[in-house]
Amino acid sequence: MVSKDDQQDQLLPDEEYEYEEDDEDTEDDVENATQVEHTEKEYEYKAEPPQEGIYGMAVASLITDYRMFLLSMSGQKKARYGCRLFLALVCTGCTITLQCYLTMMTKIIVTPPAVRGLREAYSDFQVYLYDGHTYELSTGHQRGIAEFRNYSKPLDGMKQEEMEALCESPLAQPLFLAAILLVWTVTCLAYFRESMSFTTRMMSLKHTKSMKSKFVLEDEKNDKGNDTGVHTVVRVTVGVKIAILLIVQIPVLSMNLFLLWIGCRWLVATLGFGELLLNAIALEFVLNLHKIIYSAIVPYTMKLSLGNIQVPHSGTRTEMPNWWNMLSAFGLIIIATFWVIGYMFVFQHVLPDYQWDIAAPCQRYMAQAAFIIW
């Protein structure tokens, strides 16, 4: 049975299908397409605003508000711009202080109890697993001698709470811990890379003798020659550069690295794998605190005014696709991977001189516990 649509297709004249033959590529078309394919265009690095958040607001305020404070002839305008610059710097100082406080209190009151209990449980486990053939660390805890390791010993001789603490430690599941640490490290390094890139852009700006100079900002024009309200920073004074570096960029870069170290320590010391995930989310909350405060307290008009400031990229403004710019971005994950491996095997001090010997006993213990519960 032939449908009506098929009948209509059969009745169409042959010229309806001539496009299939006419659209075939000729040898000249293929050659031209090959030439176009191998002709790659340069990509232009356009000026970008400072990173959104309290720190980016402080940088924009140090440039625009300070400049307008110097240029304003009216006392009211001077007071307004000066007040806005003061508020931006106060918010920056409060945000950095709050991040430092939360980070330090995590190290002082959150991690020590967990670390203390885990160290004592692991020390007792070493004495039991190695039949007393141990040596003492400077912390007073015991570590087993490798040739006396006895995995065949029953785990009944260990206290249940100590075995639970050991088996709930992230070090009992090294691959899972490595994955969590890798995500946290990449997050911190992404912030660090963004801050470092902006610092490089700011430091590469040309100098001017005064922020009153007309060469400080360059107005962006549209196709009709009208001002778009966007201003590109072209020159700044040495004093402004130093202020941005000391007040904003160095504290931010230091905070990122400090959070990376404290975060890794906290995650390794966490007992319970559910708590491990929650702690990783809590760490990102501390890292994003400057964006949360910016969204909550900064007036919308101030966001618009300071958001129209853009900073050009340093060096060459255009670049051809090449191996370096393609692979350099992936260097971040390589650095993060080496850091995670180095921290787990060398730099972690939650369990000093860790022997990597609790994974197998914990698998056996958890299997017995699951059998009893079942």
N, C-alpha and C positions, 0 to 999 in steps of 0.2 A: 504494500500500500504506500503510495508516494504522497507526501503531505503537500499542501498548497504552497508552502515556502519553497520546497524543493522544485515544484513545477515552475514557479516563477524564476528560480535560478537557472533552470534549464532553458527558459525562453529568452533569457538575456542575450543580447547580441554579443558577438565576439569582441567588438571594440571596447566593451566594458572591462575587459581583462587585459588590455594592452599595456597598462601601467606596470605589470609584473616584468615585462621584457624591457620596457623603456627605463626602468629604475636600476637596471643592473650596472655595477661599477665597471668603468673602463680602466685600462691600465694607467692612464693619466690621473684618474681620480684616486686610485690606490697609491700612486707615487706622491700626489699632493697630500693625501691624508697621512702618509708616513712622515713627510717633512713637517707637517703641523704637529704630529705626535711627539717628535723629537725636539721641537722648539718649545722650551719651557720658559715661562715668564717669571720675572722677579716679583717677589712678594714684598709689599711695603709694610713696614712696621709703623703703624699710626700711633700718635700720642694717646696715652691712656690716663684716666684719673687715678688718684691714689686709691689704695685698697679701701673698700667700704668698711667703716667701723670707726671707733674712737680714735685710733692711731692715724688713719688716713685723714680724718677731720682735723686733727692737730697739725698735721703737715700743711694742709690747705690753708688753715687759719694762720699759721706762722708766715705764710707767703702773702696771702691776700689781705687779711685783716691788719697785719702789721704795716703793709704798704699803704692801705687806705687810711690808717691812723696817721701816718706821716704826711699824706697828701691832703687830708681834710683840713679846711680852714675853720669850720664851724666846731665849737666846743661840744655841741650835742653829738655830732657825728664822731668826733674823736672819742667821746665817752662810749658810744655804742660799739664802735669797732674795738676799742680797748677792752671793753667788758666781754665781748665775744671771744677775743683772743685769750683773756684770762680764764673764762669758763672752759674753753677747749683744753687749755693746759691743766686746769684743775681736774677735769674729767679724765685726762690722760694719766695724771699722777694717781688718782683714786683707783682707776682700773688696774694699773700695774701693781699698786699696793695690794688690792684685793686678790689679784691672781697670785701674787707672792705669798700672801697670808694663807690662802686656801691650800697652796702647794706645800708650804712649810708645815701647816697643821696636819696635813695628810702624812707627812714624814714623821711628825713628832707624836701624834696621838692615835693615828689609825693603823699604821703598819707595825709599830714595835710589838704590840701584844701578839699579833699573828706570827711575826717573825720569831719571837721568843718561844712560843709554844711549838712551832714547827722545828726549830733548832733542837729543842730538848727531846722531842719525839724522834727525830732523825738520829740523834746521838745514842739514845737507848736502842734504836733499831740496829745501829752499827755494832754495838756491843753484843747484841743477841745474834745477828746474822753471821758475824765473824768469830763467834765463840770466844769473845774476850780478847782476840788478837787485834788490838787497836793502838793508835797513838793519839796523843792529846794535842788539840789546837791551842792557839793563844787565847781563844775565847773560853777554854775549859771544856769544850765538847770533844767527843771521841770520833775517830774515823778509822775504818777497818783497813787492814792490810790485804791487798788484792788476792794473794795466793790462798788465803784462809776463808774466802767467801764460800758460804754453804747455802745454796738456794733450796736444797732438799729439806731443810729444817721445817717442821710444822710451825705455823704462826700462832699457835695457841699460847705460847710463852710471852707474847707481846700483849700489852694492855689494849683493850678494844678501842678506847678513845684515842690512843696514840696511833694505832693503825688507821683509824678513820681520818685523823688529821693528815697523816702521810699520803693516804690514797686520795684525799680531796685536794692535795696540793697540785698546782699546775705542772710541777716538775715530774709528776707521775705520768703525765700525758705530754711528752715533749713536742710532738708534732702539733697538737692543738694549741699549746702555749706559743709555739713559734708562729703559728698563723695569726694569733691575736696580737703578738708583739709586732709582727710585720705590718698589720693594718695600722696599729698605733704609730709605728715609726714612720710609715709613709705619710700619715696625716700630719705629723709634726714637721717632717721634712718638706712637705708641700707648703706649709705656712712659712717655714724658714726660707725656702726658695723664693716665694713671692716677696717676702720682706727684703731679701738680699738683692733681688732684681730691682726693686724700687729704690733701694739705697744706692745701687750703682747708677741708676738713671739720675737721681738727685745729685750725686757727687760729680757726674760728668757734665752738668750744666755749666755754661760759661759764667764768668764773674762780672759783676758790675760794682761800681763804687758806692752806689746808693740804691735803696729800694724805691726811691722816687723816680728813678730813670724810666723813660718811656719804653726802654728795651726789655724791661722785666717780663711783661706779658705781651703776647701777640694775639690780637683778636681774630677769630675765625669768621670768614665771610661765606655766604652762600653763593649760588650761581648768579644772583641778581646784584651781588655786591653789598648786601645788607648784613649787619652784624647779627650773628646767631646767638650771642650771649655766652659762647664757649671761649675760654681763654687758655692759651698754651704758654706754659712757663718757659722762657727762653734764657733768662739770666737771673741770678740771685747773688747777694753779697756773701762773702766768706763767713760773716757772722751768722747769717741765717742757715747756711750749710752746717756750721758747727752746732747750732741750736737744735736743728732737726736730728743731727747725728746723736747728740748727747741726751736729748730729752725724749726722743721717740725711738729711733732705729736701733741703737745699741741696747737699750732695755728690752725692746721687743725681741730682738735676735737672741739675747741672753735668756729671756723667759722661755722661748721655744726650746732651746737646748736643755734648760733646767727641767722643764716639764717632760721632755723626752726621757731624761734619766730617772726622775722621780716616778713617772708613770710606769716605766718598765719595772722598777723596784716594787711598786705597789701591786702590779699585776702578778709578778712572780710570787709575792707574799700572800696573795689572796687564797683563802680556803673555800673551796666550792666552785664548781665550774659555772653555775648560774651566776654566782657573785662575780666571777671573772668577767662575764659579759657586761654586767651592770656597771662594774668599775670602769671598764673601757669606755662606756657611754658617759659616765660621770667625768672622766678625764677630758673627753672632747667638749663637754659643757664648760669646763674651766678654760680650755683653749679658745672657745668661741665667745667668751664672756664679753670681749670688747664689742663684738657685733650685737649682742643682746642689749647691752647698755645703750649703744648707739641708736638702735631701733626704738628703745623705750623712752629715752629722755631728750633726745636732740630734736628741736623744732623742725617742722617740715620745710619752712622757708630757709633755715640754715642749711639743711641737707641740699636743697636746690642750689643755693648760692655757692656752697663749697664744692658741690658735685660738678660744677661747670669748669673746674680747674683741671687741666690735663698736663701731664709731664711727658715729654718725648723720650724715645728710647735712645740709649747711648750708642755712640759709634755710627756704623752704617745704618741708614734708614731702610734700605732695601737689601734683599738677599735671595740668591738663587737656591732652589732645593739641592741639597747635597747630603753626603753621608753624615757629616758632623751634626747638622741641625736635625737630622732624622733620628740619629741614635743617641744624641746627648740627653734628650728628654727621658729616654729609658734608663739613663744612668742613675736616676733617682731610685728605681726599684733595686738596682744592683747595690747601691750604697746601703739601702735599707736592709737588704738581705745579709750583707756582711756585718752590719751592726747587730742584727738579731743573733747571728751565729756567734759573734764575738761576745755579746752580752751574756748569752746563755752559758757559754763554755769558759769565759774568762772573767768578765766584769761583774757578774752577779754575785752579791755577797749575802743574799738571803740565807743560803746554805753554803758557807765557805768550804772549799775543797770537796765539792759534791761528787759522789762516786757514780752517779747514774745507775743505781742498783735497786731502785724501789719499783720500777715499772713492772717487772716480772712478778715479784711477790704481791704487788697490789692487784694484778690481774687474777692471781690465785685467790687472794683474800676476798675480792669483790665477787668472784664466782661462788665461793663458799657462802658469803653473806646472802647473795641472791638465792641460792639453793635453800638456805634456812628460811628466808622470808617467803619463798614460794611454797 
